[in-house]
Amino acid sequence: CSVICELCLRVTDREYDESENISILRDILGYIHLHYAEKILISDITDNIFVSRNRCFYIFRKFMQMTPQQYITMYRLSKSTELLKMNMPVSEISKKCGYSTQSHFIKSFHEIYGVTPKQYQLKYFEELSGGKVSINEENNCTGSSTCDNNAIKSDSVI
C-alpha cells in the first residue's frame, strides 16, 4: 500500500504543479496583454508575477512552445494588424504596440507577415473595397466611398 500511496501522492503533486503552472502562465499572459504597449523586460514579468526567471521560461516553453519575448512580439504584431485595419498611420501603430522605433516595427512585421505594414494595410483595403486602392504619402483620401479616417485613395468605384 505504501508504494501505491506514494505513487498517488506523486501524481497528485504533478497535477498540483501543472495547475499552478497554468495559473502562473495566465498571470504572465495577463501582464503581457496589459503592458504590451510598454517596454517589457523579463524581470518586469517575474517581479510582478513573483516567479523566478527560470520558471517563467520553463512554463512558457512548456505551454506556449516559445519564449516570453517571442510571444510579446507575436502579440504586439497581432495588435498592430487590428490597428492597420483601422487606417492608423504606421508611425502611430509602432508606438502604440510597444516598439521604440518605427524601423524595428517594420522589420519585425515583415519577418512574420512577409510584407511591410503599409503593404498589409493596402492589401486589406483593396480586398475590402474589391478594387485597387493606394495609400498616398500624405495619408489623404480622395474620391472613394470606402475611405476611412482620410487615409486611403481608391481607383475603384463602389
C-alpha positions as CSV (number, residue, x, y, z in Angstrom):
1,C,0.0,0.0,0.0
2,S,2.8,2.4,0.8
3,V,4.2,2.2,-2.8
4,I,0.7,2.8,-4.3
5,C,0.1,5.7,-1.8
6,E,3.5,7.2,-2.7
7,L,2.7,7.0,-6.4
8,C,-0.7,8.6,-5.9
9,L,1.0,11.4,-4.0
10,R,3.4,11.9,-6.8
11,V,0.6,12.1,-9.4
12,T,-1.3,14.5,-7.1
13,D,1.8,16.6,-6.7
14,R,2.3,16.7,-10.5
15,E,-1.4,17.7,-11.1
16,Y,-1.0,20.4,-8.5
17,D,2.2,21.6,-10.1
18,E,0.5,21.6,-13.5
19,S,-2.4,23.5,-12.2
20,E,-0.1,26.0,-10.5
21,N,2.0,26.4,-13.7
22,I,-1.2,27.1,-15.7
23,S,-2.2,29.7,-13.2
24,I,1.2,31.3,-13.4
25,L,1.0,31.2,-17.2
26,R,-2.4,33.0,-17.1
27,D,-0.8,35.7,-14.8
28,I,2.2,36.1,-17.2
29,L,-0.1,36.4,-20.3
30,G,-2.3,38.9,-18.4
31,Y,0.7,41.0,-17.6
32,I,1.8,41.0,-21.2
33,H,-1.6,41.8,-22.5
34,L,-1.9,44.7,-20.1
35,H,1.5,46.1,-20.8
36,Y,2.3,45.2,-24.4
37,A,2.5,48.9,-25.4
38,E,5.3,49.5,-22.9
39,K,8.8,48.2,-22.9
40,I,8.6,44.8,-21.2
41,L,11.7,43.1,-19.7
42,I,11.5,39.5,-18.4
43,S,12.4,41.0,-14.9
44,D,9.3,43.1,-15.1
45,I,7.2,40.0,-15.6
46,T,8.9,37.9,-12.9
47,D,8.9,40.7,-10.4
48,N,5.2,41.3,-10.9
49,I,4.1,37.7,-11.0
50,F,6.5,36.6,-8.2
51,V,8.1,33.8,-10.2
52,S,11.7,33.0,-11.0
53,R,13.2,33.8,-14.4
54,N,13.9,30.0,-14.9
55,R,10.4,29.0,-14.0
56,C,8.9,31.7,-16.2
57,F,10.9,30.4,-19.2
58,Y,10.1,26.8,-18.3
59,I,6.4,27.4,-18.1
60,F,6.3,29.5,-21.3
61,R,8.2,26.9,-23.3
62,K,6.2,24.0,-22.0
63,F,2.7,25.5,-22.7
64,M,3.4,28.1,-25.5
65,Q,6.3,26.4,-27.3
66,M,8.1,29.8,-27.4
67,T,9.9,32.2,-25.2
68,P,8.1,35.1,-23.4
69,Q,9.9,37.6,-25.7
70,Q,8.7,35.7,-28.8
71,Y,5.2,35.8,-27.5
72,I,5.4,39.5,-26.8
73,T,6.5,40.1,-30.3
74,M,3.7,38.0,-31.8
75,Y,1.1,39.7,-29.5
76,R,2.3,43.1,-30.5
77,L,2.2,42.3,-34.2
78,S,-1.3,40.8,-33.8
79,K,-2.5,44.0,-32.2
80,S,-0.8,46.0,-34.9
81,T,-2.8,44.3,-37.6
82,E,-6.0,45.4,-35.9
83,L,-4.8,49.0,-35.9
84,L,-3.7,48.8,-39.5
85,K,-7.2,47.8,-40.4
86,M,-8.4,51.0,-38.7
87,N,-6.3,53.1,-41.1
88,M,-4.0,54.3,-38.4
89,P,-0.6,55.6,-39.6
90,V,2.3,53.1,-39.3
91,S,4.3,55.5,-37.1
92,E,1.5,55.7,-34.6
93,I,0.9,52.0,-34.6
94,S,4.6,51.3,-33.9
95,K,4.4,53.4,-30.7
96,K,1.0,52.0,-29.6
97,C,2.4,48.5,-29.9
98,G,5.5,49.0,-27.8
99,Y,8.1,49.5,-30.5
100,S,10.8,52.0,-29.7
101,T,11.4,52.7,-33.4
102,Q,9.3,52.5,-36.5
103,S,12.0,50.7,-38.4
104,H,12.2,47.9,-35.8
105,F,8.4,47.6,-36.0
106,I,8.5,47.4,-39.8
107,K,11.4,44.8,-39.7
108,S,9.6,42.6,-37.2
109,F,6.3,42.9,-39.1
110,H,8.0,41.9,-42.4
111,E,9.8,38.9,-40.8
112,I,6.4,37.5,-39.6
113,Y,4.0,38.5,-42.4
114,G,6.3,38.8,-45.4
115,V,5.1,42.3,-46.2
116,T,5.6,45.7,-44.7
117,P,2.8,47.1,-42.5
118,K,1.9,49.6,-45.3
119,Q,1.6,46.8,-47.8
120,Y,-0.5,44.8,-45.4
121,Q,-2.8,47.8,-44.9
122,L,-3.0,48.4,-48.7
123,K,-3.9,44.8,-49.4
124,Y,-6.6,44.9,-46.6
125,F,-8.3,47.9,-48.1
126,E,-8.0,46.5,-51.7
127,E,-9.8,43.4,-50.5
128,L,-12.4,45.4,-48.6
129,S,-13.2,47.6,-51.5
130,G,-13.0,45.0,-54.2
131,G,-10.7,47.2,-56.2
132,K,-7.3,48.8,-56.4
133,V,-6.5,51.1,-53.5
134,S,-3.4,53.1,-52.8
135,I,-2.3,54.9,-49.7
136,N,-0.7,58.2,-50.6
137,E,2.2,59.9,-48.9
138,E,0.1,62.5,-47.0
139,N,-2.4,59.8,-45.8
140,N,-5.2,61.8,-47.6
141,C,-8.1,60.1,-49.2
142,T,-9.6,61.3,-52.4
143,G,-12.7,60.2,-54.2
144,S,-13.9,56.9,-52.7
145,S,-16.8,55.9,-50.6
146,T,-14.5,53.3,-48.9
147,C,-12.2,55.9,-47.5
148,D,-11.9,55.8,-43.7
149,N,-10.0,58.2,-41.4
150,N,-8.9,60.1,-44.5
151,A,-6.1,57.7,-45.2
152,I,-6.7,55.8,-48.4
153,K,-7.3,56.6,-52.1
154,S,-9.2,54.2,-54.3
155,D,-9.2,53.8,-58.0
156,S,-12.4,51.8,-58.0
157,V,-16.0,52.9,-57.9
158,I,-18.1,51.2,-55.4
